[in-house]
Amino acid sequence: MSPVAQEKRWNECLRPASRGGPCVRPLIVGRQNKLKPCRSKECRQQYRKGTLHVPLRNGLKKMEKKTIGIVGCGVIGSFLAKETEKKLSPRINGIVLFDSDRTRSEGLAGSLKQSEIAESMKEVIDRSDLVVEAATGIAAREILRIALSEKKDVMVMSVGGLLGNVHFIDEFRVAGLSLILPSGAIAGIDGLKSFKIAGIQAVTLTTRKSPKSIAGAAYLSEKGIDVNAIKEETIVFDGNAKEAVEAFPKNINVSALLSIAGIGAQKTKVKIVVSPEYTKNTHEIEITGAPGKLTVKAENVPSPDNPKTSYLAALSAARALEGYFDSVRIGT
Ligand SMILES: NC(=O)c1ccc[n+]([C@@H]2O[C@H](COP(=O)([O-])OP(=O)(O)OC[C@H]3O[C@@H](n4cnc5c(N)ncnc54)[C@H](O)[C@@H]3O)[C@@H](O)[C@H]2O)c1
């Protein structure tokens, strides 16, 4: 076997620097791509325990351990923190939590092994390598501003906070920092990005929600709409994504993400339909363009703790964080 081919079959030995560092002859991927231990005590022990399947060069990027900051310890922040501890603990130094409601950060910290509580947003950013915003659009803008000056990576869930502030996206690119905007409660962003290369004619989002998933938005009271009095399918909003995010800042982050990935907030059309019959938060996206037509429908189970947030959004945040550490990218 040529030295280059042989090099490709090697993975890194786990022997720590204090015991001489990785061996000259590292782990070998044997027949059927199964890892075999090298002769170091550490590798043989991990092989016996069955934990040798996360060597540094096998799927996970060779990067230093990271500290993850989470701002907002509600539905998404809590799920993400627990998943991070469960799946990524070999990759992280710890989790730093901040919530403007301290009882929430304390409650979450109580259920984690590797977490600490910060006293301010600035502190959580200072102490983290990647800061995850799971709070509000206003918090997202504040985090992006501080993170740029402190040179920290950011993941934003309240994507609506980026509309009208898309300059942050270019600033992160110029600074060489990671800015992650997960797909959240929708699917189809992969197709939308591919369509964009050839040209998009139209993007339409139709969102269907139950009254309790949308109640409380100032727009509804301004328009004199009592969602709890709605008895049948009713269109409560029909406009573009910019207007949708202004009208429903807590409910329609998905339209902001579609706009950013596609043809912008003025051209992306949004319709919101409410009915007491709906038990799921449904997002139906239709994209037309040079490659053809794409229709994607997500029928989302609402989170029991916050009916405005779909379970899929929390799962998407967790997967996006895994992707941050992963050297393999599947899908567009
Ligand atoms: N991208 C998507 O598809 C998608 C889907 C669902 C929710 N979201 C957004 O993600 C965010 C989090 O959703 P959630 O369901 O976890 O909400 P949640 O209400 O369950 O939790 C939000 C938490 O943030 C805290 N918070 C509010 N402002 C804060 C601030 N300035 N600093 C620190 N903490 C603050 C609150 O006290 C609360 O604990 C919301 O803005 C929501 O609109 C996005």
The ligand as an SDF file (V2000), in Angstrom:
LIG
                    3D

 44 48  0  0  0  0  0  0  0  0999 V2000
  -36.1230   29.2040   14.0000 N   0  0  0  0  0  0  0  0  0  0  0  0
  -37.2460   28.5700   14.2990 C   0  0  0  0  0  0  0  0  0  0  0  0
  -37.8200   27.8330   13.5070 O   0  0  0  0  0  0  0  0  0  0  0  0
  -37.8290   28.7430   15.6730 C   0  0  0  0  0  0  0  0  0  0  0  0
  -38.8160   27.8710   16.1090 C   0  0  0  0  0  0  0  0  0  0  0  0
  -39.3230   28.0310   17.3820 C   0  0  0  0  0  0  0  0  0  0  0  0
  -38.8810   29.0640   18.1780 C   0  0  0  0  0  0  0  0  0  0  0  0
  -37.9640   29.9320   17.7020 N   0  0  0  0  0  0  0  0  0  0  0  0
  -37.4980   31.0470   18.5340 C   0  0  0  0  0  0  0  0  0  0  0  0
  -36.5020   30.6010   19.4180 O   0  0  0  0  0  0  0  0  0  0  0  0
  -36.5630   31.3780   20.6210 C   0  0  0  0  0  0  0  0  0  0  0  0
  -36.6240   30.4240   21.8210 C   0  0  0  0  0  0  0  0  0  0  0  0
  -37.7940   29.6410   21.7320 O   0  0  0  0  0  0  0  0  0  0  0  0
  -38.3290   28.8140   23.0090 P   0  0  0  0  0  0  0  0  0  0  0  0
  -39.4880   28.0420   22.5830 O   0  0  0  0  0  0  0  0  0  0  0  0
  -37.1880   28.1260   23.6620 O   0  0  0  0  0  0  0  0  0  0  0  0
  -38.8440   30.0240   23.9130 O   0  0  0  0  0  0  0  0  0  0  0  0
  -39.1670   29.9770   25.4860 P   0  0  0  0  0  0  0  0  0  0  0  0
  -40.1380   31.0790   25.7020 O   0  0  0  0  0  0  0  0  0  0  0  0
  -39.5260   28.6200   25.9210 O   0  0  0  0  0  0  0  0  0  0  0  0
  -37.7640   30.3750   26.1460 O   0  0  0  0  0  0  0  0  0  0  0  0
  -37.1490   31.6050   25.9470 C   0  0  0  0  0  0  0  0  0  0  0  0
  -36.2900   31.8920   27.1700 C   0  0  0  0  0  0  0  0  0  0  0  0
  -35.4920   33.0340   26.8840 O   0  0  0  0  0  0  0  0  0  0  0  0
  -35.4630   33.8380   28.0730 C   0  0  0  0  0  0  0  0  0  0  0  0
  -35.1350   35.2090   27.6540 N   0  0  0  0  0  0  0  0  0  0  0  0
  -35.9340   36.1160   27.0510 C   0  0  0  0  0  0  0  0  0  0  0  0
  -35.2330   37.2410   26.7870 N   0  0  0  0  0  0  0  0  0  0  0  0
  -33.9820   37.0320   27.2590 C   0  0  0  0  0  0  0  0  0  0  0  0
  -32.7920   37.8280   27.2640 C   0  0  0  0  0  0  0  0  0  0  0  0
  -32.7620   39.0510   26.7620 N   0  0  0  0  0  0  0  0  0  0  0  0
  -31.6920   37.2930   27.8110 N   0  0  0  0  0  0  0  0  0  0  0  0
  -31.7060   36.0460   28.3460 C   0  0  0  0  0  0  0  0  0  0  0  0
  -32.7890   35.2540   28.3620 N   0  0  0  0  0  0  0  0  0  0  0  0
  -33.9050   35.7500   27.8070 C   0  0  0  0  0  0  0  0  0  0  0  0
  -36.8290   33.6760   28.7060 C   0  0  0  0  0  0  0  0  0  0  0  0
  -36.8100   33.9750   30.0840 O   0  0  0  0  0  0  0  0  0  0  0  0
  -37.1020   32.1970   28.4330 C   0  0  0  0  0  0  0  0  0  0  0  0
  -36.6530   31.3820   29.4890 O   0  0  0  0  0  0  0  0  0  0  0  0
  -37.7920   32.2770   20.5100 C   0  0  0  0  0  0  0  0  0  0  0  0
  -37.4060   33.5880   20.1020 O   0  0  0  0  0  0  0  0  0  0  0  0
  -38.5960   31.6430   19.4050 C   0  0  0  0  0  0  0  0  0  0  0  0
  -39.3710   32.6000   18.6830 O   0  0  0  0  0  0  0  0  0  0  0  0
  -37.4070   29.7590   16.4850 C   0  0  0  0  0  0  0  0  0  0  0  0
  1  2  1  0
  2  3  2  0
  2  4  1  0
  4  5  1  0
  4 44  2  0
  5  6  2  0
  6  7  1  0
  7  8  2  0
  8  9  1  0
  8 44  1  0
  9 10  1  0
  9 42  1  0
 10 11  1  0
 11 12  1  0
 11 40  1  0
 12 13  1  0
 13 14  1  0
 14 15  2  0
 14 16  1  0
 14 17  1  0
 17 18  1  0
 18 19  2  0
 18 20  1  0
 18 21  1  0
 21 22  1  0
 22 23  1  0
 23 24  1  0
 23 38  1  0
 24 25  1  0
 25 26  1  0
 25 36  1  0
 26 27  1  0
 26 35  1  0
 27 28  2  0
 28 29  1  0
 29 30  1  0
 29 35  2  0
 30 31  1  0
 30 32  2  0
 32 33  1  0
 33 34  2  0
 34 35  1  0
 36 37  1  0
 36 38  1  0
 38 39  1  0
 40 41  1  0
 40 42  1  0
 42 43  1  0
M  CHG  2   8   1  16  -1
M  END
$$$$
